[in-house]
C-alpha cells in the first residue's frame, strides 16, 4: 500500500507590513538577524545598489534588552558580507531613516518592535534615501536566507564603528524643519509634558522640544531595557493625562517605543488622536499655501469626522488600506505631502521619508504657539463621530465582500445613516475574523448598527 506524503501548507511570509517581528530569541533570533543582514547585503548588491563603491549601512535600535544582541548580530552579518557599518545605538526609527539619507548610506536596519511589549522585537530595512524596502526586495531577501556564498577576507570584510553624533544631528534636523527656522524659539511660552514610553525618543524628544523653546516636563524617559512601552507611551495615556492635569501644562505628547508615532492630550487631558493631528497640520499647510496642501492621505479607518472637516476646508482626502506602507505608497504615487493614520503615525514628506513622532509633536505645538489658541480649539476643527468596532471571530473572511445578505444589510445601514455615519466591513489579513466598524451621530446608534451587522456576519459567514 503506498504511503501518502503530507503536503505542507505554504509558509507564511516572513516580512509583515512593518518588517520582521515576533518574540525575541524565539521568533526573532540572533541567527535570523545575522542571516537577514547577509541576505540583504547580497540582494542589494545584485540589484546594483552597491555598484562602484564600498557599501555602507546604518544600524540602530530602540532600548529593549533584546535589541542589544540582535543589533550585534545584524552588524556582524553585514560586516561579514563586506559592508561597513555605522552603529548609531538607540535612536528613533525615523532618526535612523534620516541618518541613512543624510549620510548617503546604502542601507539602514532598525531593531525595534515599535509599540509592542518588551518581549517582542523586530528587524526592518531602509533603502538608500531612508525609504522602506519594497515588497519585491523583501521577498528576495527572504528567498536568499542561508544560501551558500563566497565570504570576503582580509581588507574586504566590513568594519563596524560607533556613531559619535547621530542623536545630535537628528535633533538639529528636527529643529530645522520648523516654520521660520532658524529664527526665534517657535514653542516659547508653551508648557508641555512629553511621555517617551521609556523608548528610543527618551533623549531626543525632550531635547528637541526644549531647544524649540518649550518648558518640558518629562515622563517615561528612563529606559532600562525591560520597561519600553510598559504602562506609558502612546498605548497607555493614563500617566500622561495625570501629569498634564497636575502640572497645568498646555499639552501633552506621547510617543511609542520607536517614536514613529505621536498622540497628544490637550490641557484638559482629552485625547487629540492622529486624525485630529492630521487635520491641524493639513489646515496649517493650507493656510501657508504650501504645494500639494489641497490633499491629505488617510486610511479607511480614519474617522468620518476628519473627512467632513477636510471637505469643509476644501481639502481632498485620499483613503488607502490600513497600514502606513499603503499611506506612503499613495503619497508618493500622487505627489502628496501629508498623510497618516488614526494611531498617530503621521508622514510629512516635505521633511521625512517615514512617520516621525517627534517631528509631528514639534509641528503640532508650533501651530498652537503660532495661532495663540489652545490645542483643544485647533483639534476641535475635527469632530470625531462616535465609532464602534466589533471583531467577529470564527468566520470565513473571504466571503465578507460577496455574501448577498451581508451586502444588503450594509447597504441598508448606510442608507439609514446617510451622510451622518459610515459602515466598514474589513476582513482581517491574518485571522479568521471580520471587523465591523460603524460611525454614527451618537454612540447608541453606532452600537446598535454595529451589533446588528456583527450578528448577521456571525450567522452568515460562520465556519
N, C-alpha and C positions, 0 to 999 in steps of 0.2 A: 504494500500500500504506500503510495508516495506521501512524503512528508510535506505539509503545507507550510510555506515560509511566510511569516507575518510581514506585512508591508508597513514600514514605519510611516507615521504621519509626518507631513512636511515640517521641518524645523521652523520655529518662529524666527523672524528676522531679528538679528542681534541688536541692530540700531533701532531705537524708537524715534519719536518726534523730536527728542532733545538729546541725542547721543545714546550711549550705552549706560544703563542704570540698573541697580539691584542691590542686594545685600552684600556689603563689603566683606571680602575674604571668603565668600561663599559663591555668589554670582559674579561679582566683580573682584577678581583676584590679581595678585601681583603678576602671575604668569600671563593672564589675559591682557593686562596693561602693557607688559613688555611686547607681547605678540602683536597687539594692535598698533603699537608705535612702529615696530619694524614693518608691518604690512602697509601702514600709512606712508612711510618713507618710500617704499618700493612703488606703490601706486602713483604717488605724486611725481616721482622720478620718471616713471613711464609715460605720464601724460605731459611731460615737458616742463613741469613746474620748477625743476631744479636745473634746467638746461643752462650750461655755460658758467655755472658758479658753484661754489661750495654751499650746500643748503644750510639754512639756519631755522631754528624753531624756538618758540617761546612756550614755556610750561609754567602753569600756575594753578592754584587750588584755593578752596575755602579751608577754614581752620579745623575741620573734623579730623580726628586722630588717624583714621584710615587713609586720609589724603597724604600722610607722610610717606607710607610705604608705596602707595600707588603712584605718587609723583616720582619717587626714586626709581621705580620700575620703568615708568614712562621715559624718564631721562636716559636711563640705561639702554632701553631699547632703541631710542633714536640715535644715541651716540654710537651704539654698536653697528648701526646701519650707515654710519658716516655723516650724521647730521650734527652740526654744532648746536648746542642747547643753551639758552639763557633761562635760568630758573628764577622766576620773579617771586616765588614764595606765595604767601597769602595775599590775594588781590581779587577784587570782584570780577566776575566773568566779563562784564563789559570793559573793565580796565585791561584785561588780558587781550580782548579783541582790539582795543585801541592801541595797545603796545605792539601787537603784530603789525598793524597798519603803519604806525608811526616809525617803526624801526625797519620796515621793509622786509620783515621775516617771511619765510616761505610757508610757515605752518604755525598754528597755535594749538595747544592742548590744555583743556581745563579739566581739573579733577574736582568735581563737585556734584552733589545731589540736590542743589538748589534748596527748595523748601521742604524736602523730605527729612524724616527723622535721622538722627546721628548714625544709627547702624547702617544706613544706606550710603552708597556713593556712586559716582558716575564718571564717565570719560566722554568728553566732547571735543570735536576738532573744529578749528577755524582755518580757512584757506588764506592765501596771501591777500592782504587788504582787510583782514578781520571779518570775512564773511563765512557763514556756516557752510560746511561742505554740502553739495547737492546729493540727492539720494543715490545717484548712479556711482559716485565716488565712494560713498559709504558702503554700498553693496560690493564694490570692487575690493575695498579693504577687507571686508568680511570674507570674501571668496578666497583671499590670499593668506589668510591666517595660517601660520605654521608651515608654510611651503618651504622646500629646500632653497637655500640661497648662498651665494658666494659672499663670504664675510670680508670686509676690508681689514687691513692690518697696518701696523706702523702709523705713519702720519696720516693715513686715510681714515682712521677712526675719528668719530666726532669728539669734541671737547665740551665739557659742562662747566658753565660759570654762573655764579650767583649775581643777580641784578643788584646794583647799588642804589638805584633811584627810580624804579618803576612806579612806586606809590606816589612819590613826589611829582613825577611827571604827569601822572594821571590826574592828581588834584589840580595842577596848573592847567591842564587841558580843560577840565570841567569848568573852571572859572572863566576861561577864555571864551566859552560859548554863550555867556550871559549877555543880554542886551546892554549895550553901552560899554562892554569890557574893552580896555582895562580901566574904565573910569571909576567913579566913587563906588563904595560898597553897596551893591543893589539890595541887600537884605537888611540894611541898617534900620534899627527900630523894631525889628521882629524878635520875639522870644519863641523859640522852637524846641520841642523835645524830639530827639532822634532815638529811635529804637533800632539798634543794629543787629538784632537777632543772634548775638554772640557769633556773628558770621564774618564774611570777608570784608564788609564795609566798616568794621569796628573802628578803624582809624581814619580812613579816607572820607567817610561820610560826615562825621562831626567836624573834621578839619576843613573840608570844603565849605560847609555851612558857616563856620566861624570866619573863615577868610572872606566869605561873601558879605560879612557884616552882621550876621545874626548873633543874638545871645543864645547859646546852645546848652541845653541840659541833656545828658546822655544816659540811656539805659541800655542794657543788653550789649555792652561793649567790653566784656571780659571773657573772651573765648578761652576755653581750657582744653579744647579738642573733643569734649564729651557733652557740651551744652548747646551746640548750634541748633537754633530753632526751638529749644526746649522751653516752652511756655512763654516765649517772647517772639517779636518779629511780626511780619505781615500776616501770619496764620494764627496769631494769639494776641489780639489787640487790647486785652484787658489791662495789662501793666502800663501800656502807653496811655490809655484813657485815664487811669488813675494819676499818672504823672502830669498829664496836661491839666487836669482839673485842679490838682494840688498846687501846681506852680503858677497857675493863671497864664499859661502860655497862649500865644496866638494860634498855634497849630502844633500838631504832632505828625511826624513822618515815620513810617515803619518799612524796613527793608526785609528781604528774606535772606537765607543763608549765603547765597552768592550775589545778592544785591542787584539782580537784573530786574527787579520789580519794586514798586513803591505804592503803598496805600497811605492815606492821610486821615487825620482827625481834625475837625475844626475846634474852636475854643471851647465849645460845649461838649467836646468828646464824641461828637457824632461822626460817623464814617463818611469819608469822601472817597468813593471807590474809583476803580480805573476808568469807568465810563465818565464820571464827573471830572476826573483829572483831564481826560482827553478833551472833554467839552471846554474846559477852561483854556487849555492850550490851543485848541482849534480857534476859539474866539480871539485869543491874543494874536495868533498868526494872521487871522483875517484883518484885525484892526491895524496891524503893522503893514498890511499889504504885501505879505510875503508871497513869493511864487508858489503856485500849487496849493495855496491856502484855502481853495474852494472845495477841497475834498479831504475826507477823513476815512481811513480804513479801519474797520472793526469786524469782529466775528459775529456769527449768527446768535451768539449768546449775549451780546450786548443788549442792555435794556431798551425797550421801545422808547423810554423817556429820552434817551440820547438821540435816537433818530428824529423824534419830533422836535427836540430843541435845535438840532442842526438844520432841520428843514426850515424852521422859523428864521434861522440866521442866514439862510441861503447857502448852506454848506452841504454838499452831497456826501452821503455815507455809502461807501462800497463795503459790502459784507462778504466774509470768507468763512470757510470751515474753521472749527475751533483749533487753535494752536498758533503760536507766534510765527512758526515756519510759514504758514499759509498767509498770515498778515504780511510778512516780509515779501513773499513772492508777489502778492498783489501790488504792494507798494512799488517794488522795483519794476514790475511789468508796466504799471500805469504812470510811472514817474511821480508818484505821490510821496509826500514828505513826512506825514504824521499818521500813526496808526497804533493799534494796541488791543488789549483785552481788558475785560472787566476786572481781572485779577490784579491789575496794576502793572502789567507788563506793557510799557509804552515805548514805542520806537520813534525816534526823532532822526530821520535820515539826513537832515542837514548837518547833524553833528556826530551821529553814531551809526554803526552798522547793525546794532542789535539793541534789545531792550536794556535800559540803564536806569536803575532805581535812583541813584544819587543825582544824575543829570535831571531826571524827572522832578525830584524834590526841589532842586535849585530853581528850575524854570517855573514850577508851580508857585513857589514862595516869592519869586521875583515879580510875578504877576500880582500877587497880593500886595506887595510893597508898592509897586508901580501905581496900582489903582487906589491905594489908600482905603481899601474896603476889606472887611473880614472875609476869611476863606468861605464861611458859610454863605455869604451873599454871592460870591462868584460861583461856587458849586451849585447854588440854587437855580442857575440857568438850566441845569439838567435835573428835572424832577423825576426820580425813579418811580416807575409804576411797581406796585406790589408784584412780586414774581414768586411762583411756586414751582419747584422742581421735584418730580416723583420718579424714582427709579423702579421700573417694572422688571423683576428678575424672572429667570426660567422661561424665556420666550424666544421664539425664532426671530431674531432681529432682522434677518434678511427680508422678511415679509412685511415689515412695518410700512414700507412705501408702496405696497401693492395690494394689500387686503382691502376689498371694496367697502366693507362695513367700517373699518377703521378710517379710511379716507373720507367716507361720507360723514362720519362723526366729527372729524377735524374740520371739514368744510362748514358743518352746522355750527360748531363752536366759533369759528372765525366770523361767520355771519352774525352770530349772537353778540360778539364783542365789537364788531365793526372796527372803526378807527381808534377805539379806546383800548384795544388789547391785542394780544398776539398769541398764537399757538405754534409750538415747535415740537415735533417728534424726531428724536435723534438716536438712531441705533448706536450702541457702544461699539467702539472699534476693537475692544479686547475681551469683552464679557458678554454672556448671553442675556443681555438686558436691553431695554429701550427706555430712554429718558423722555419723560413728558414734561414739557415746560409751558407754563401758561402765565401771561401777564394780563392784568385787568385793572380797572379803576380802583377796586378795593381788594383787600386780601381775601375777604369772604368769597367774592365772585371767582377770584383766581383759584382758590382751594376747591370750590365746588366743581368748576370746569375741569380742573386737573384730575381730581379724584374720579370723576365720571369717565374721562378718557382713559385713565390708567386702568380702571376696572374693565373697560371694553378691550384694551390691548391685552390684558392678562387672560381674558376669556378667549379671545380670537386667536392669539398667537402662542398659546401655551404649548410647551414641548414635553 
